[in-house]
Amino acid sequence: MSVQDKAAKKASARLDILLGLTLVGLLLLMWLFLAVTVPQSFLQWNNFANILRQGSMVAILALGQTFVIITGGIDLSVGAVEGFCSLIIALMLQNGWPVWLAIAGTLGIGLAIGMFHAFGVVQLGLPPFIMTLATLTAIRGFGQLITSASISITDDNFTGFAVGDFLTIPNLFWLVVLVAVPGYFFLHQSRWGRYLFAIGSNKEAARLSGVKVQRITYIAYMLSSLCAAFVGVMLAMRLGIGSFFQGEGDELKSIASSVIGGTSLFGAVGSIHGPLLGSFILTTINNGANLLGINNAWQKVITGGLIIVIVYFDNLRRRKN
């Protein structure tokens, strides 16, 4: 590694640390504001547990989305995959599948969907936006063809996991740790992670440098859909039902969380901790708005405005570089 590369790597690491500290500070500031304005509601442990449970699902979606965005792509189908997989695992459990096998089968379907996305992007040359938007619609349609009704899950051991906790921390939050730790080593400590950044920076230069661009692109989209399928399992656990229309709009939450966390929609910039913090910032905004009695429409306006501001400054940063 050249001196310039080492200097650039150190500068990037310092920027990541600064961004992480800024996001933590913003999250703590929001919590402080809510603790002062609505202490009776916000400071209840049940409310914090609810933030952790809800934020956990958004966080895992955002992590998967981040892998794709770093390559310069995008996955608009994650919400549809989430809902479809909640339906699939409910059907499997209803038909007597063991829980472990139903989970494995559902995650396998998620991987297959990700492979299909990558096939469209890599082999067919379709823009990621179009490919994943098309499958968003198609997956919803497949779910409706299977059944238009919600399927109840009667396995108490399966649904009980979502409401349980370990060391007073909700179980669903520990699943974020289960995903984030290997995700960190993959993205920041492995050559495959470096290849993701290289593809997002300059796909042709990465190819000429010996990077298997097609293979790495497949991995990115498969990881995104795998995370979405995993969240579908979590959602089925939490709600006790499976339905194709669940997860509607969650694709935008995943993108928003990733962008708030510092991932560049132009590719080649991103981290693991950023989307995690971004997801809990977004969840806190929604939770706080509900506690303050703010109309749900304003929550969407605030989130959309935040995305516009962050992407604008990201664009300015790219121009300077």
GUVOTOR-964681 format. One record per residue (C-alpha): residue in three letters; x negated, y negated, z negated. Coordinates in steps of 0.02 Angstrom, whole numbers, plus 50000, padded with zeros to 5 digits. Last residue first. Example, Ala and Ser with C-alpha at 12.3 -4.5 7.8 and 13.67 -1.06 7.14 Angstrom:
# GUVOTOR-964681
SER493165005349643
ALA493855022549610
# end
This chain:
# GUVOTOR-964681
ASN506574920950194
LYS507474904350181
ARG508854910650295
ARG509074926350191
ARG509264916050030
LEU510594905150112
ASN511554920750163
ASP511464927449986
PHE512114910649925
TYR513624912150040
VAL513884930549994
ILE513964925749810
VAL515174911349837
ILE516334921349950
ILE516354936149830
LEU516794924949683
GLY518214917049782
GLY518934934149821
THR518864939449638
ILE519664923249578
VAL521044924349710
LYS521374942449667
GLN521554938349482
TRP522654923649531
ALA523884935649613
ASN523974945849453
ASN524734930749365
ILE523774925249210
GLY524514931049045
LEU522924928048947
LEU522784946448904
ASN523084951149086
ALA521794938749147
GLY520544945249020
ASN520764963149080
ASN520604958349263
ILE519064947649233
THR518344961049117
THR518564974049254
LEU517624962949378
ILE516214960049254
PHE516224978749216
SER516044982849401
GLY514684969949428
LEU513664976949284
LEU513694994249361
PRO513454987049536
GLY511864978149479
HIS511124992449376
ILE510895003749527
SER510034991549643
GLY510274982249805
VAL509464972949949
ALA509064980550121
GLY510764976450198
PHE511684960950261
LEU513064963950133
SER511724960650002
THR511894969849837
GLY511744957649691
GLY512934965049563
ILE514334953649621
VAL514104961649792
SER514224979449723
SER515724975249615
ALA516614966549760
ILE516284981049878
SER516944993649752
LYS518454982749710
LEU518834981049895
GLU518824999949918
ASP519915001149763
GLY521354992849856
GLU522425008549856
GLY521635020949737
GLN523225031049719
PHE524295032749875
PHE523835050949906
SER524475056549737
GLY523815067549598
ILE524475066449422
GLY523835067149243
LEU523385048849244
ARG521625050049170
MET521135067049235
ALA521825063649410
LEU520865047249409
MET519265056049357
VAL519455068849498
GLY519765054849623
VAL518235046049551
PHE517205061349596
ALA517945060949772
ALA517415042749789
CYS515655046949726
LEU515535060949854
SER516175049149989
SER514775036749954
LEU513455050349935
MET513955057850103
TYR513855040750185
ALA512095037550121
ILE511465055250156
TYR512075054650336
THR511165038050360
ILE509585046150291
ARG509705060250420
GLN510015048250564
VAL508575036850517
LYS507285050650496
VAL505925038150450
GLY504335040150554
SER503755022150557
LEU504535019850730
ARG506215024350654
ALA505995011850512
ALA505514998350637
GLU507095002150736
LYS508215001550582
ASN507514985250515
SER507894979650337
GLY509374991150306
ILE508415006050374
ALA506905001950265
PHE508005000050110
LEU508765017250137
TYR507035024350173
ARG506405018250005
GLY507825027849923
TRP507345043450021
ARG505535041149964
SER506085042949784
GLN505945032149627
HIS507125017549657
LEU508635024549749
PHE508565043049702
PHE507905040149526
TYR509245027249492
GLY510635038149565
PRO510045052649456
VAL510355041449305
ALA511905032649372
VAL512995048049402
LEU512905056149230
VAL512845038949149
VAL514475034749237
LEU515175051349175
TRP514755045548999
PHE515975031249028
LEU517365043449067
ASN517075052148900
PRO517545036448804
ILE516225030748677
THR516635034848494
LEU515065046048485
PHE515915056448620
ASP517675052148675
GLY519295059948732
VAL520675052248837
ALA519925058049002
PHE519465075348937
GLY521245078748885
THR521825078849065
PHE520815094449108
ASN521065103448943
ASP522925099548949
ASP523165108049117
THR524905102249168
ILE524435091249314
SER525925082849398
ILE525975081249586
SER526585064649657
ALA527765065949804
SER527435062349988
THR526665079450013
ILE525385086850132
LEU525885075050273
GLN525715060250155
GLY523945065350112
PHE523485067350295
GLY524175049850330
ARG523175041950189
ILE521635050850260
ALA522005044250435
THR522195026150380
LEU520575025850281
THR519785036250420
ALA520075022150543
LEU519385009050425
THR517865020050396
MET517445021250580
ILE517895003250622
PHE516834995250485
PRO515425007750512
PRO515295002450695
LEU515465017750809
GLY513895024950889
LEU514665042050918
GLN513205051850846
VAL512675040250706
VAL514225030650651
GLY515525043750694
PHE514455058050627
ALA514075047850470
HIS515935046050435
PHE516235064650466
MET514805069150348
GLY515595057950215
ILE517255066850237
ALA516385083650216
LEU515525077750057
GLY517195072349984
ILE517955089150029
GLY516525097649936
LEU516885086649785
THR518665093149785
GLY518105111149799
ALA516875109049655
ILE518215101049546
ALA519465114849587
LEU518155128049553
TRP517735120749383
VAL519575119249337
PRO519995137149385
TRP521235137449530
GLY523015141849481
ASN524025134449623
GLN524465118749523
LEU522615116449487
MET522225116549673
LEU523655104849714
ALA523105092449579
ILE521325093649645
ILE521915089349820
LEU523025074849766
SER521645066449666
CYS520525069549817
PHE521715060049931
GLY521805045349811
GLU519905043749796
VAL519635046549982
ALA520885032450018
GLY519995020749897
VAL518295025449971
SER518825022450152
LEU518105005150183
ASP516305011250183
ILE515034998250240
GLY513414998450337
GLY511774988750328
THR510805003150252
ILE510934994750081
ILE512824993950107
VAL512935012950117
PHE512005016549956
THR512955002449871
GLN514655010049910
GLY514195025549810
LEU513705014949661
ALA515255004149680
LEU516415019249673
ILE515505025049516
ALA515715007949436
VAL517555006249482
MET517905022649393
SER516905017549240
GLY517705000349233
GLN519405007749197
ARG518775018949058
LEU517595006048983
ILE518884992148990
ASN520175003748908
ALA518935008048771
PHE518654989448741
ASN520534986848726
ASN520715001648608
TRP519304994248503
GLN520364978648473
LEU519374962548495
PHE520314957348652
SER522084957448583
GLN521974948448416
PRO520474938148474
VAL521354930048623
THR520424913548651
VAL518854916048547
ALA518534934348588
LEU519014930748769
PHE517674917248784
LEU516384928248697
TRP516764942748813
MET516544931448964
LEU514894924948897
LEU514304942748864
LEU514704947549045
LEU513834931949113
GLY512284935249006
VAL512224953349064
LEU512374947349244
THR510974934649221
LEU509864947649137
GLY510124959449284
LEU509764945749409
LEU508154941249320
ILE507624959449312
ASP508004962149496
LEU507044946249542
ARG505534952049442
ALA505584968849532
SER505714960349702
ALA504204949349661
LYS503224964649606
LYS503664973849768
ALA503194958649873
ALA501514957349784
LYS501184975849811
ASP501654974449994
GLN500504959450018
VAL499054968449934
SER499304983050051
MET500005000050000
# end
